[in-house]
Amino acid sequence: MLPAVTGGKKRTPGRGRPRFTLSAAALSLAVLLLAQGCGIPAVFAPGERTPTASPAAILPDRPSETPAPTEPPAPTETPAPTETPAPTETPAPAETPEPTAAPDPEKRSAYERAEALLAAGDRARAAMAFGALGDYEDARERSFALWEGLAERLVISAGESHCVALLSDGTAVAAGVDFEGQCDVEDWTDLTAVSAGSLHTVGLRTDGTVTAAGNNSAGQCEVSGWTDIVSVSAGGNQTLGLRSDGTVAALGTGYDLSGWTDMVAVAAGVGFALGLRADGTVAAAGSNNVGQCDVSGWTDIVAVAAGWNQSVGLRADGTVKATGFANVGLVSVSTWREITAISAGEIHTLGLRANGTVAASGENLYGQFSIPGRGRIVAVAAGANFTVAVKEDGTAAASGYNLFGQCDVSGWRDIRMPGVAARR
């Protein structure tokens, strides 16, 4: 414990300056402050009373040293965001298979009968039998395939007052009025089809080109530039040619057929035209004064024919559709069955049956319904008011109006059979 601090010289009591004394508390505080200033911890004697006032309440705080600023930690790199995996496609629900139709024993039996007819060589009846089955299995496709070789019967054709036939060697013969040169076909060769209009005649060559003779008032004979033709039809003063791509060339029509596509057959009437599409429907253009072009609802058609005032369509099942002038029974064909070929004239309509006989409707003023002679008929054509036919022996027969010798065909021989190539 430090001694009490006094002056430097000894003072006599009562003399000089007044004497000051420090109380124990003040002395303790002084010692405390001195020790604190010197960094020495204060020590109090046992029993000394600790001052009640804190040094901080008496002396101002000493400024504390500001600590050196700590360097902020280096920023941690933000990890690159992980790519969100592409959502997996939810698999499409499996399609529920359509219930299989229960077998139809009657249609199965009819299908087998059609196959038996085809195996026996009766292509016409087989085509009709398959056609009658509609959408059953592949019946429609098989029917159409068979009809391709049956419905094309352009081996004989009749116009207003003349007719023409295709011979087995690819040449042609003609009979009837020749005022316009429509019968001048004796020099034609390499033919595969012939067709007669009102006053002109057209021939299709094997190389896809076309020749024509007769009246050319509407330009219907200007076919020299045609190529790639697979079928021809002459009617009235117009000529149609079916190209291999399903489009149609036309002369003398007065209407546009450029939009016709996917055609497999054409027919030229008097002032109108028909086109058969690959799907069995029919297009029509031109005059419709008596409803001859009302064919939009026809289906399953395999052949078409155009006359003066009527349109006729042969269906795959051997039945027939017709529209147009109806007053004389021209289109009364609803009862016809087993028909394999059709033809339309001016006042009558013809259908060739599978048994080689002929069905007819319309007017019979000149006896054009009756084909003379015997023998099975394989092709038939209706003119204005006469009929000409080809028999299975390659001869021809005709009936009806004969003022210009259009029925004088009895001497014709070796006419090509329908669907048979030219004989070399």
C-alpha positions in Angstrom: 0.0 0.0 0.0 1.4 3.4 -1.0 2.0 6.0 1.8 0.1 9.1 2.0 1.6 11.8 -0.2 2.4 15.1 1.5 4.4 18.3 0.6 8.2 18.3 0.0 9.1 20.1 3.2 8.0 19.4 6.7 5.4 21.8 7.8 4.9 23.0 11.3 1.3 22.6 12.3 -0.5 25.8 12.5 2.0 27.6 10.3 1.9 28.4 6.6 -0.8 27.3 4.3 -3.8 25.4 5.6 -3.3 21.7 5.7 -5.4 19.5 3.5 -6.0 15.9 4.3 -7.4 13.2 2.0 -10.0 11.0 3.1 -9.6 7.3 2.7 -12.2 7.1 0.0 -10.5 9.9 -2.0 -7.2 8.3 -1.6 -8.5 5.0 -2.8 -10.0 6.6 -5.8 -6.7 8.4 -6.5 -4.8 5.2 -6.3 -7.3 3.5 -8.5 -7.1 6.2 -11.1 -3.3 6.2 -11.0 -3.1 2.5 -11.2 -5.5 2.5 -14.1 -3.6 5.2 -15.9 -0.4 3.2 -15.5 -1.9 -0.1 -16.4 -1.4 -1.4 -12.8 -4.3 -3.2 -11.3 -5.6 -1.5 -8.3 -5.2 -3.4 -5.0 -7.2 -2.6 -2.0 -6.4 -3.5 1.5 -8.7 -5.9 3.1 -11.6 -4.1 4.5 -11.3 -1.0 2.3 -14.4 0.1 0.9 -14.5 -0.1 -2.9 -15.6 3.2 -4.5 -19.1 3.2 -5.6 -18.6 5.4 -8.6 -17.1 3.7 -11.7 -14.1 5.3 -13.4 -16.1 5.6 -16.5 -18.6 7.8 -14.8 -15.8 10.2 -13.8 -13.4 10.1 -16.7 -14.2 10.1 -20.3 -13.6 6.9 -22.2 -10.2 6.6 -23.9 -10.5 6.2 -27.5 -10.2 2.6 -28.4 -8.1 1.6 -31.3 -10.1 1.0 -34.4 -9.4 -2.6 -35.4 -8.0 -3.0 -38.9 -10.7 -3.7 -41.3 -11.0 -7.4 -42.1 -11.0 -8.2 -45.8 -14.3 -9.4 -46.9 -14.2 -13.0 -47.9 -13.8 -13.6 -51.7 -17.2 -14.1 -53.1 -17.9 -17.8 -53.8 -18.7 -18.5 -57.4 -22.4 -19.2 -58.0 -22.6 -22.6 -59.4 -23.9 -22.7 -63.0 -27.6 -23.6 -62.9 -28.0 -27.2 -63.7 -30.0 -27.8 -66.9 -33.5 -28.8 -66.3 -34.0 -32.1 -67.9 -36.4 -32.1 -70.8 -39.8 -33.3 -69.8 -40.3 -36.9 -70.9 -43.0 -37.2 -73.4 -46.0 -38.9 -72.0 -46.6 -41.9 -74.3 -49.7 -41.7 -76.3 -52.4 -43.9 -75.0 -52.5 -47.1 -77.0 -55.3 -47.0 -79.5 -58.1 -49.3 -78.7 -58.3 -51.6 -81.7 -61.6 -51.4 -83.5 -63.7 -54.4 -82.8 -63.4 -56.9 -85.6 -66.6 -57.3 -87.5 -68.2 -60.6 -87.0 -67.7 -62.9 -90.1 -70.6 -62.7 -92.5 -71.1 -66.2 -93.8 -73.4 -65.1 -96.6 -70.8 -62.6 -98.0 -68.0 -65.1 -97.5 -70.0 -67.5 -99.6 -70.7 -64.9 -102.3 -67.0 -64.0 -102.3 -66.0 -67.6 -102.9 -68.6 -67.8 -105.7 -67.0 -64.8 -107.4 -63.6 -66.4 -107.1 -65.0 -69.6 -108.6 -66.4 -67.6 -111.6 -63.0 -66.0 -112.2 -61.3 -69.3 -112.0 -63.7 -70.7 -114.6 -62.8 -67.8 -116.9 -66.1 -65.9 -116.6 -64.5 -62.5 -116.0 -67.7 -60.6 -116.6 -69.8 -62.4 -114.0 -66.8 -62.5 -111.6 -66.5 -58.7 -112.0 -70.2 -58.3 -111.2 -70.1 -60.7 -108.3 -67.2 -58.9 -106.7 -68.9 -55.6 -107.4 -72.1 -56.7 -105.6 -70.1 -57.2 -102.4 -69.2 -53.6 -102.1 -66.6 -53.0 -99.3 -66.4 -56.6 -98.3 -62.6 -57.4 -98.0 -61.0 -56.5 -101.3 -64.1 -57.2 -103.5 -64.4 -53.6 -104.8 -60.8 -53.5 -105.9 -61.0 -56.8 -107.6 -64.2 -55.9 -109.4 -62.7 -52.6 -110.7 -59.6 -54.4 -111.9 -61.7 -56.9 -113.8 -63.8 -54.2 -115.3 -60.8 -52.4 -116.8 -60.5 -55.2 -119.4 -64.3 -55.5 -119.9 -65.9 -52.1 -120.1 -63.7 -50.7 -122.8 -65.4 -51.9 -125.9 -64.4 -49.3 -128.5 -64.1 -51.9 -131.2 -67.3 -50.6 -132.8 -69.0 -47.2 -132.7 -72.0 -45.5 -134.3 -72.7 -41.9 -135.1 -75.6 -40.0 -136.6 -75.7 -41.8 -139.9 -72.5 -43.8 -140.1 -70.6 -46.5 -138.1 -67.0 -47.7 -137.8 -65.3 -50.9 -136.6 -61.8 -51.9 -135.6 -60.4 -54.9 -137.2 -58.0 -57.5 -135.7 -55.0 -56.2 -137.7 -55.4 -52.6 -136.4 -57.1 -51.2 -139.5 -60.7 -49.9 -139.6 -63.9 -50.2 -141.8 -66.8 -47.8 -142.0 -70.3 -47.7 -143.5 -73.0 -45.0 -143.9 -73.2 -41.4 -145.1 -69.8 -40.0 -146.2 -70.7 -36.5 -147.2 -68.1 -35.1 -144.9 -65.5 -37.8 -145.4 -66.3 -39.4 -142.1 -66.0 -42.9 -143.6 -62.5 -42.3 -145.1 -60.7 -44.6 -142.8 -59.3 -47.2 -145.1 -55.7 -45.9 -144.8 -55.7 -45.9 -141.0 -53.3 -48.4 -139.4 -51.9 -49.4 -136.0 -55.2 -48.6 -134.3 -56.3 -49.6 -130.9 -59.7 -47.9 -130.7 -62.3 -46.1 -132.9 -65.1 -43.7 -132.2 -67.8 -42.0 -134.3 -69.3 -38.6 -133.7 -72.2 -37.0 -135.6 -70.3 -36.3 -138.7 -66.7 -37.2 -137.9 -64.6 -40.3 -136.9 -61.6 -40.6 -134.6 -59.0 -43.3 -134.3 -56.5 -44.0 -131.5 -53.1 -45.4 -132.5 -51.0 -47.7 -130.5 -48.4 -45.0 -130.0 -50.9 -42.7 -128.2 -51.4 -40.4 -131.2 -54.8 -39.8 -132.7 -56.2 -39.5 -136.3 -59.5 -38.0 -137.4 -61.7 -37.7 -140.5 -64.9 -35.9 -141.4 -66.5 -32.6 -140.5 -64.3 -30.1 -138.8 -66.6 -27.2 -138.3 -65.8 -26.9 -134.6 -62.1 -28.0 -134.9 -63.0 -31.5 -133.7 -60.6 -33.1 -136.1 -57.5 -31.1 -135.3 -55.9 -33.9 -133.2 -52.6 -34.1 -135.0 -50.7 -32.7 -132.0 -52.2 -35.0 -129.4 -49.9 -37.5 -127.7 -49.9 -39.8 -124.8 -53.6 -40.6 -125.3 -55.1 -43.8 -124.0 -58.7 -43.5 -124.9 -60.9 -41.4 -127.3 -64.5 -40.5 -127.7 -66.3 -38.6 -130.4 -69.8 -37.2 -130.0 -71.8 -34.5 -131.7 -69.1 -32.0 -133.0 -66.6 -32.7 -130.2 -63.7 -35.0 -129.6 -62.3 -36.0 -126.2 -58.9 -37.7 -125.5 -58.0 -39.2 -122.2 -54.3 -38.8 -121.4 -52.3 -41.4 -119.4 -52.0 -39.0 -116.5 -55.8 -38.8 -116.1 -56.3 -35.4 -117.6 -58.4 -34.7 -120.7 -57.8 -33.2 -124.1 -60.9 -31.7 -125.8 -61.8 -30.1 -129.1 -65.1 -28.6 -130.2 -66.6 -28.6 -126.8 -67.1 -24.9 -126.1 -66.5 -25.6 -122.4 -63.4 -26.1 -120.2 -62.3 -29.5 -119.1 -58.8 -28.5 -117.9 -59.8 -29.1 -114.3 -60.6 -32.7 -114.9 -58.1 -35.0 -113.3 -57.8 -38.6 -112.1 -60.0 -39.8 -115.0 -60.0 -43.3 -116.3 -62.6 -43.0 -119.1 -64.4 -40.2 -121.1 -67.6 -40.1 -123.2 -68.6 -37.3 -125.6 -72.3 -36.6 -126.0 -74.0 -34.0 -128.1 -73.2 -30.8 -126.4 -71.9 -32.3 -123.1 -69.2 -34.7 -121.8 -68.8 -37.3 -119.1 -65.6 -38.3 -117.2 -65.3 -41.4 -115.1 -62.9 -40.9 -112.1 -60.7 -43.7 -110.7 -62.9 -43.8 -107.5 -66.0 -44.7 -109.5 -67.7 -41.3 -109.4 -68.6 -39.3 -112.5 -68.0 -35.7 -113.7 -70.1 -33.9 -116.3 -69.8 -30.7 -118.2 -71.8 -28.9 -120.9 -75.5 -28.7 -121.7 -77.8 -29.9 -119.0 -81.1 -28.8 -120.5 -82.8 -32.2 -119.8 -80.8 -33.2 -116.7 -78.2 -35.2 -118.6 -75.4 -33.9 -116.4 -77.1 -34.7 -113.1 -74.6 -37.5 -112.2 -73.0 -36.1 -109.0 -74.5 -38.9 -106.8 -73.3 -41.8 -108.9 -70.9 -44.2 -107.3 -69.2 -47.5 -108.1 -69.4 -46.7 -111.8 -67.1 -48.7 -114.2 -68.2 -47.3 -117.6 -70.0 -44.3 -118.9 -71.9 -43.5 -122.2 -73.2 -40.2 -123.5 -75.9 -39.9 -126.1 -77.9 -37.1 -127.6 -80.0 -36.3 -124.5 -78.9 -38.9 -121.8 -76.0 -40.1 -119.7 -75.6 -43.7 -118.8 -73.4 -45.3 -116.2 -72.6 -49.0 -115.7 -72.1 -50.0 -112.0 -69.7 -52.6 -110.7 -72.5 -55.0 -109.8 -73.9 -55.1 -113.3 -76.8 -52.6 -112.8 -77.2 -49.4 -114.7 -77.8 -45.7 -113.8 -79.2 -43.2 -116.4 -80.3 -39.6 -116.4 -81.6 -37.1 -119.0 -84.6 -37.0 -121.3 -87.2 -39.4 -119.8 -90.4 -39.0 -121.8 -89.8 -41.9 -124.2 -88.3 -44.2 -121.7 -84.8 -43.3 -122.7 -83.4 -43.7 -119.2 -85.6 -46.6 -118.0 -82.8 -48.9 -117.1 -83.5 -49.6 -113.4 -84.5 -53.2 -114.0 -81.4 -54.1 -116.0 -79.2 -56.8 -114.5 -75.9 -58.5 -115.4 -74.9 -55.8 -117.9 -71.3 -55.7 -119.1 -71.4 -52.9 -121.6 -73.6 -49.8 -122.4 -74.2 -47.4 -125.3 -76.3 -44.3 -125.8 -77.9 -43.2 -129.0 -80.3 -40.4 -130.0 -83.6 -42.1 -129.1 -82.5 -45.4 -127.5 -80.1 -46.8 -124.9 -78.5 -50.2 -125.1 -77.0 -52.6 -122.5 -75.1 -55.8 -123.3 -75.8 -58.7 -120.9 -73.3 -61.2 -119.7 -75.1 -63.9 -121.6 -74.5 -62.1 -124.9 -78.0 -60.7 -125.3 -79.0 -57.0 -125.5 -81.3 -54.9 -123.3 -82.8 -51.7 -124.8 -84.9 -48.8 -123.8 -86.3 -45.7 -125.5 -88.0 -45.6 -128.9 -88.0 -48.5 -131.3 -89.4 -46.7 -134.3 -87.1 -48.4 -136.8 -86.7 -51.8 -135.1 -83.3 -50.8 -133.7 -83.9 -53.0 -130.6 -83.6 -56.3 -132.5 -80.2 -57.5 -133.6 -80.6 -59.9 -136.6 -78.9 -63.3 -136.9 -77.7 -65.7 -134.4 -74.7 -65.9 -132.2 -73.5 -64.4 -129.0 -73.0 -60.6 -129.1 -69.7 -59.2 -127.6 -70.0 -55.5 -128.4 -72.8 -53.1 -129.2 -73.2 -49.5 -130.3 -76.3 -47.2 -130.6 -76.4 -44.6 -133.4 -78.9 -41.9 -133.9 -81.7 -44.4 -134.7 -79.9 -47.6 -135.5 -77.9 -50.3 -133.7 -74.7 -52.1 -134.8 -73.2 -55.1 -133.0 -70.2 -57.4 -133.1 -70.7 -61.2 -132.6 -68.2 -63.6 -131.1 -67.2 -64.9 -134.5 -65.9 -61.5 -135.5 -68.8 -60.6 -137.8 -71.2 -57.6 -137.5 -74.9 -57.1 -137.6 -77.1 -54.0 -137.6 -80.7 -52.9 -137.4 -82.8 -49.7 -137.6 -82.8 -46.7 -139.9 -80.7 -47.4 -143.0 -81.3 -44.6 -145.4 -77.6 -44.0 -145.9 -76.4 -47.6 -145.7 -75.3 -47.3 -142.1 -76.6 -50.8 -141.4 -74.8 -52.4 -144.3 -72.2 -54.2 -142.3 -73.0 -57.9 -143.0 -69.9 -58.3 -145.0 -67.5 -57.2 -142.2 -65.2 -59.9 -141.0 -62.4 -60.3 -138.5 -63.6 -57.5 -136.1 -61.4 -57.3 -133.1 -62.8 -58.8 -129.9 -63.1 -56.4 -127.0 -60.0 -56.5 -124.7 -57.9 -58.3 -127.3 -54.7 -56.7 -128.7 -54.1 -56.3 -132.5 -53.1 -59.4 -134.4 -49.8 -59.0 -136.2 
